[in-house]
Amino acid sequence: MKLKKTSGHVVHSPLSFIFQMVELGGSYIQKYDAMSQSFAPNRRLTPYVLQPQLIVSDPDGTLPTADYSSQLVNLVWTATFRTGDSTEQLLPNNDTYAVDNVTGRLTVYVNVPPAGVLSLAFRADFVDTRRGETHHMEWSRDLGCEAQTNLNASLDTGRWRGRMLLSPFKHWGQFSIPLQLHYGENVVPDAYARYQWQWWNATARAWVSDFSEQPWLVSGEQTKEIVLDQDFIQNVLLRCVATPYNNSQAAQTFVTRLKRWYGQYEEDVEFKTGKYVFHDTRMVVLEGKVTNRQGNIRNLSLYFDVELFFSIGNGGWESVGYGEEAIIRRNDLQDGSPRAGILCRELSAYRALADDSGKVLCMDDDKPLFAQFPTTSRETV
């Protein structure tokens, strides 16, 4: 007699899952001190560590309730860095992050600047072999950074503005232009900022950082306080670019024009003696003067090229001397009324002397020779 067969089914209740990401070290939020350019915590020293954890419980009791993280398959971690409109997929290495292929543990080394976000994403599968089902696990988190210092950078220029007129009558000598970089109300320490001064080369139409042939520079072209010499400044356009380290986008620029400026003045010539010529007049003495709002300017030859002229009656003008005073002797006097004139031209700042080929002339010790020259041409008298 043939055995009649039939089959039954083993019914397993659905498993219950508790999936979570356990923080084992570090923090998902960092603080950034803009002045010291430091992170807290610094993930290079204290990395952010995450461990996936999957707790499985079986209502039927077939499977013991336990952590089954080690049985996750198709495990994938991704890290995406976003700043503004830019997105970059990071690859695991010693500078970004690492994944333990056995435990699935993630260790994050990268520091996130205040303007950026690091998006972490995890996915993995758990296979229930009893029911032949695959369960998908997902998790994500954004890592950010809080700025402890106001990141609004500014450059304090003090009393210096975009245009400074340097009067030769108010001798500055060697003077400095001090600047200071700030983050909000906080001073950026010198160790965390770079200052680069430049001058405008009108011939090349470019900003130049090489000051080797500029006699008006004393020192400080790579510091926050440049030192200059007024005697050599005629018309100089200066710029300083102040940049916080590791934040070039916060660079601040200061531009100023320094110009030798005489202001308003009036020249005149007087007869010191001899305005009235008598038979016994032995000489005529002319005296040149220049006045401004402060009164008579002393030591005219320090600031002006002064030329004095003399004429008798309607005769032609004759140059009788340079400087503040000129003497006309009796034997040079003719019949007629004496007349005096003055030609006063501003002197430039000191400039290097050069020969016809443009080569700078030097003394025996190889130091360049400097001189002052009238800034305007001599008028025809």
C-alpha positions, 0 to 999 in steps of 0.5 A: 500500500502506497504512503500518502504524504503531505507537508507543513510549514514552520511559521516564524514571527517577524523579528524586532529591530533597534538600530542606533549609532553609538558615539564612542568618542569626540563630538559631532559639533566643533567650536572654532576660535578664529583668532587662534585658528583652532578647533575644539575638539581638534579631530586630529587629536580627538577623532569623532568615533561612531559604532553602528549597533543593531539589537535584534529580538525574536518574539518566538525566542528562537534567536537570543536578544543580542547585538547583531552588528557584526552580521550586517552586510553590504555596509557602506559609509559615505562622507560628503563635504559641502560649503556654499554651492560646492560639494565634495565626496571624501574618500577614506584616508588618514586625513578624512575618515576610516572604517573598520571593515569588521565592526563597521566603526567609523572614525572621523579625523577631518575638521569642519570649518564654520562655513562648511558641513560634513554629511555622514551617511550609513547604510547596511543590510541584515538578512533574516535567514529564517524568513528569507527576508533582508532588512535595510538599515540607514542613518545620517547626520550633519557635522557642523562647527560653531564660530566662537569668534565673530568672523567679520574681519576688518582692518583698523587703519587708525588715522590713516586714510586713502590720501595723506598730504605730507607737508615738507614744513612739518617734518615727519622724518621717519614715520610709521603706518600701523594697521591691525587686523580684527575679527569682530571686536577681537584683535587677531594676534600677529602669529595668526595673520600675514601682512604684505605691503606693496607699492604701485608701479605706474610703468608696469601698471602693477602692484609690486612687493619688491622694495629693494630700490625704494629709498623711502622704505625703512622697514616693515614691508611684511609686518602690520607697521611699515616705516617710511622716510618722508624725505624720499616720498614724492608721490607714492601709492601704497597697499597692504593686504592683511590675511588671517592664516587659513582664511584667505577669503577674509583678507582685508586691503588698505590703500593710501596715497602719500604725496608731498604737498606744499599747500598755499603760499606766496613768494615775494622779494623786498629791497633789504637796502637800496630801494632808493639809490642815492649818489653814495649808495654802494650796494643793493641787497635783495631778500626773497621771502615765502609766507604761508598761513603760519607766517614767514618760512625759514630756510627757504633753500630747504624747500624751494629753488629760489632765484632773484632777479634785478632790473634798472628802469625798463631794462631787461631782467638779470638773474643776480643769485640763488637763495634768500639774498642777492647783492648788486654792487655799485659798479653794476648799478645804472641810471633808472629805478631799481626793480626786483623779481623772484622765481620760486620753485618747489623742490622735490623729495630726494631722488637718486642721481643717474647718468644719461644711461639711467645708471644710478651714481654711487659714492665710494661706499656704493651708497647711491647719491641723492639730490632734490630738484625743482618740480617745475621748469624754469620760466623764461624771464 
